[in-house]
């Protein structure tokens, strides 16, 4: 119950993320990913109980055996200091709409700095609510199957220093 930070990245862990993670009621940082050249070996889906955690950041990157769609309201329980969501190089499918709309509106959305969904199998459009994430400094959505037009709201994200949308199926005009 008192665990606030769980960093198990840069290992060769296998198996699933245990459902019991939802009982880590004070967990603020969940880092199960890898920043280096090694892929983790975690598999299965992200447990629905993660939506109950008061996370400030989550990183499950470089776990290509993590698959499925994101649990409904997965980031609904994040705390007011939530800044970072990294789900790159996994096997996730589905759409971003539900995941992004599950992040509480107002103060929380305005303080998220990193959204990284690189190299999954995500599809659909990037929702217009992306414009509410005004503190974004890094937005990486490349190597997916997004389609439609790039939302004009991206043009209002003035703090973004890294915007990666390549290798998708976007069409239409580039936003201002």
N, C-alpha and C positions, 0 to 999 in steps of 0.2 A: 504493500500500500504506500510506502514512502519513497519508492523508486521514482526519481525525477528524470534521470537521463539513462538511456540504454543505447550504448554504442557497440555494435557487434560487427561493424564493417571491416573490410579488408581481411576476411577469413574465407574459408571454404565450407561454410555451414550448409547443411542440407536439411531436407524435411520441410514441414509447413510452419508458418507463423502460428504459434499456438493460440487457440481461442481464448485461453486464460489471460491473454495480454490485456483484456478489458478490465481486469481486476487491479491493474497498476494505475489506480485512480489519480495519482499525482504525476504521471508521466508527461513531461514537457517535450523531451527530445527523444525521437525514435530514429536511430540510424542503423539500418540493416544493409546498407548499400556498400558499394566499392567505388572509390575514386581512381583506382589504379588499373592495372592490366588484367587483374584476376576477376572473373565473374563469381559471384556467390552462387550457391546451388539451391537456394530456397525455392520451394515449388508450391503449387496450389493457388488459392486466391487469398486476398487480403481479408482477414476476419471482420465481420460486420461490427464487432465490439470496438473497433478502433474509433468509431464515430462517437464513443462516449469519453474519449481521452482529451484532456485539456492541452493538446499539443501546441508547441511554439514552432516546431519544425519536424518534418518527416522526410526521410530519405531511404528509399528501397531500391535505389539504382543498381544496374548491372546484375539483376536477378532474372535472367531470361526465362526461367521456368515459372515465375510468378505470372499467372494468366487470369483470364476472365475479365468481367467488368468490375468497375469500382463499386463497392457497396453503396447503396442509396444513403445519402446524407453522411458520407464517410468523414467529411471534415466539419460536421455540424458542431462538434464539441470543442473545437480549437479555442485556445484562450485569446484574450485581447492582444497579446503580443505575438501572434502567429506571423511568421515571416517567410517560411521556406517550405515548398512542396517539390520534391524531386522523385520522379517516377520513371526516369530514363532507362532505356535499354532493358525493358522487361517485355512481357508478352501480353500486355493489357489490350482489351478490345472495348468497343462501345464509344460513347460520346462524352464530351466534356461538360455538357450542359448541367447535368445533375451534380457532378462533382463541384464545379465552380459555384453554382447557386447554393450548395450546402454550406459554403463558407459564409458566416454571418455578415450581414450587410453593415454599412456604415464604417465605424472605426476600424474593425478588423480587416475588411477588404482594402481599405485605404493604406494599410501598413504592410501588406504582403510584398516582399521584395523579389522572390524567385519562384517562378513556375517553370518546371522542366519536365516535359513529357516526350523527349526525344526518343525515337526508335522504338515505337510500340506499333500497334495495329489499330490506333484510334481513328474514328471516321466522323462524318458529319461536319458541321460548321463550327467555327469559333464563335461563341455567343457574344452578342453586343455588350453584355455586362462586363466584358474584359476591361472596358474603359473605367470601371469603378476601382480597378486595382492600380491606383495612381502612383504608388510608391515602387512599382516594378522597376527593377534595374536589369533583370535578366528574364527573358521570355523565350524559351526554346521548345518549339513544337515541330521541328523538322523530322523527316523520315517516318511519317505516318500516312494516313489516307484521308486527311481533311480535304474538304471540297467547298465549292461555292466561292463567294467573294470574301476577301479579307475585310473584316469589319472596319468601318471608318473610325470607330472608337479607338483603335490602336494608335491612330495619329495623335490622340490627346495624351498618350503616355510619355510625358516629356523626360522622365528619369531613366528610361530604358537605354542602357548602353550596349546591350547585346540582345538582338532580335533575330531569331532563326526560325524561318518558316519554310525552308527549302524542302524539296522532294516530297511534295504533297500534290494535290490536284486543284489548287486554287485557280480562279479565273477572274476576269474583270480588271478593273483599274486598281492601281496601287494607291492606297489612302494617303491623304495629305499628312 
